[in-house]
């Protein structure tokens, strides 16, 4: 028999959405940091054809208010079997430009998101008698904030964010759920080359869950090329995620750690103001609940665009 010991992921799950031109989902300092106002809608699903399979939908919008301020909003709905969560985040960011103009990008940004979240546990189909099971839909709401900073210099960028910075009391499953929802995220990357021929962008992302000390790292490579005399860009790449310390499980051999690996190819097209992207994530590890994969579609629309900050920049 295998037994797992883990904690639920709260807030928006950290997948590979950011690689499809969506860094704002992770980093509040990126609200309004781009040369365009951006609308992004994503849909992610596992186990097609399976009822109550894990799925996630997000909708985000961020824009520049003036030379120094940006704002954004994120809506999300995350469902996994009987458990679901939904929420909204409102973001304000402040940008400090060190360069003389937007073209020679040298920008330091700070951002904060305030969020309201609701967890839900559907017990209406539970049929076994248990005094702790009400047979109703249980709900629990909480408030939290994300804070972060970003620095962009020409084609180099670095981001640092704390998701769920406050302690939040929740009691959906018991009165003893951890109040610590903090997740530390650090990411950096550099683009080189030219979109007119081929632009390469290696990057990495490191995250740590404070309550469990679980650590994960992403290694990414992305390539972009213009087509149609600059009217559009085709892009694609590959991401590899490795967890260093995962959920604990017991087996006849003793207690071990589930160290998952995620292999994610992705591709997309940006044409004029429109964008569409697709990611496919395959999970591997010593213990898996299934052999399925995750499929995700991202749709985007850019407007009020200014001159591109720097040749090849991926903001």
ChimeraX attribute file (.defattr): number of C-alpha atoms within 10 A of each C-alpha:
attribute: neighborCount
match mode: 1-to-1
recipient: residues
	/A:1	6
	/A:2	11
	/A:3	9
	/A:4	14
	/A:5	10
	/A:6	10
	/A:7	11
	/A:8	8
	/A:9	11
	/A:10	19
	/A:11	23
	/A:12	22
	/A:13	13
	/A:14	14
	/A:15	14
	/A:16	23
	/A:17	24
	/A:18	13
	/A:19	20
	/A:20	26
	/A:21	19
	/A:22	21
	/A:23	19
	/A:24	25
	/A:25	24
	/A:26	24
	/A:27	28
	/A:28	36
	/A:29	32
	/A:30	32
	/A:31	32
	/A:32	30
	/A:33	27
	/A:34	20
	/A:35	22
	/A:36	20
	/A:37	22
	/A:38	24
	/A:39	21
	/A:40	22
	/A:41	19
	/A:42	21
	/A:43	18
	/A:44	20
	/A:45	16
	/A:46	18
	/A:47	16
	/A:48	14
	/A:49	7
	/A:50	8
	/A:51	8
	/A:52	14
	/A:53	14
	/A:54	18
	/A:55	20
	/A:56	20
	/A:57	19
	/A:58	21
	/A:59	19
	/A:60	21
	/A:61	23
	/A:62	27
	/A:63	25
	/A:64	23
	/A:65	15
	/A:66	10
	/A:67	12
	/A:68	14
	/A:69	19
	/A:70	26
	/A:71	24
	/A:72	25
	/A:73	22
	/A:74	22
	/A:75	18
	/A:76	21
	/A:77	19
	/A:78	20
	/A:79	18
	/A:80	13
	/A:81	12
	/A:82	15
	/A:83	18
	/A:84	19
	/A:85	21
	/A:86	21
	/A:87	20
	/A:88	20
	/A:89	23
	/A:90	20
	/A:91	26
	/A:92	24
	/A:93	27
	/A:94	24
	/A:95	24
	/A:96	14
	/A:97	17
	/A:98	13
	/A:99	12
	/A:100	9
	/A:101	10
	/A:102	18
	/A:103	15
	/A:104	17
	/A:105	21
	/A:106	21
	/A:107	18
	/A:108	19
	/A:109	24
	/A:110	24
	/A:111	23
	/A:112	25
	/A:113	25
	/A:114	17
	/A:115	20
	/A:116	15
	/A:117	20
	/A:118	19
	/A:119	21
	/A:120	18
	/A:121	17
	/A:122	16
	/A:123	15
	/A:124	13
	/A:125	10
	/A:126	13
	/A:127	9
	/A:128	8
	/A:129	9
	/A:130	9
	/A:131	7
	/A:132	8
	/A:133	13
	/A:134	13
	/A:135	16
	/A:136	12
	/A:137	13
	/A:138	17
	/A:139	16
	/A:140	15
	/A:141	17
	/A:142	15
	/A:143	17
	/A:144	19
	/A:145	19
	/A:146	25
	/A:147	21
	/A:148	23
	/A:149	22
	/A:150	23
	/A:151	22
	/A:152	21
	/A:153	17
	/A:154	19
	/A:155	21
	/A:156	18
	/A:157	21
	/A:158	18
	/A:159	23
	/A:160	23
	/A:161	24
	/A:162	23
	/A:163	25
	/A:164	23
	/A:165	16
	/A:166	15
	/A:167	15
	/A:168	16
	/A:169	17
	/A:170	19
	/A:171	16
	/A:172	17
	/A:173	13
	/A:174	9
	/A:175	9
	/A:176	10
	/A:177	14
	/A:178	14
	/A:179	14
	/A:180	16
	/A:181	23
	/A:182	21
	/A:183	22
	/A:184	19
	/A:185	21
	/A:186	20
	/A:187	20
	/A:188	17
	/A:189	18
	/A:190	18
	/A:191	22
	/A:192	16
	/A:193	16
	/A:194	15
	/A:195	20
	/A:196	15
	/A:197	10
	/A:198	14
	/A:199	20
	/A:200	19
	/A:201	20
	/A:202	17
	/A:203	20
	/A:204	18
	/A:205	19
	/A:206	18
	/A:207	21
	/A:208	20
	/A:209	17
	/A:210	13
	/A:211	13
	/A:212	14
	/A:213	13
	/A:214	16
	/A:215	18
	/A:216	20
	/A:217	19
	/A:218	20
	/A:219	14
	/A:220	20
	/A:221	18
	/A:222	20
	/A:223	19
	/A:224	25
	/A:225	20
	/A:226	20
	/A:227	15
	/A:228	8
	/A:229	8
	/A:230	12
	/A:231	11
	/A:232	17
	/A:233	19
	/A:234	18
	/A:235	21
	/A:236	19
	/A:237	20
	/A:238	18
	/A:239	21
	/A:240	18
	/A:241	22
	/A:242	19
	/A:243	21
	/A:244	16
	/A:245	17
	/A:246	19
	/A:247	16
	/A:248	15
	/A:249	17
	/A:250	14
	/A:251	11
	/A:252	7
	/A:253	6
	/A:254	8
	/A:255	13
	/A:256	15
	/A:257	17
	/A:258	18
	/A:259	19
	/A:260	19
	/A:261	20
	/A:262	20
	/A:263	16
	/A:264	21
	/A:265	19
	/A:266	21
	/A:267	19
	/A:268	20
	/A:269	19
	/A:270	21
	/A:271	16
	/A:272	13
	/A:273	15
	/A:274	14
	/A:275	21
	/A:276	20
	/A:277	22
	/A:278	20
	/A:279	23
	/A:280	18
	/A:281	22
	/A:282	15
	/A:283	16
	/A:284	16
	/A:285	12
	/A:286	10
	/A:287	12
	/A:288	11
	/A:289	5
	/A:290	9
	/A:291	9
	/A:292	13
	/A:293	17
	/A:294	17
	/A:295	18
	/A:296	20
	/A:297	19
	/A:298	22
	/A:299	18
	/A:300	21
	/A:301	18
	/A:302	18
	/A:303	14
	/A:304	11
	/A:305	12
	/A:306	12
	/A:307	9
	/A:308	17
	/A:309	19
	/A:310	17
	/A:311	17
	/A:312	21
	/A:313	23
	/A:314	20
	/A:315	19
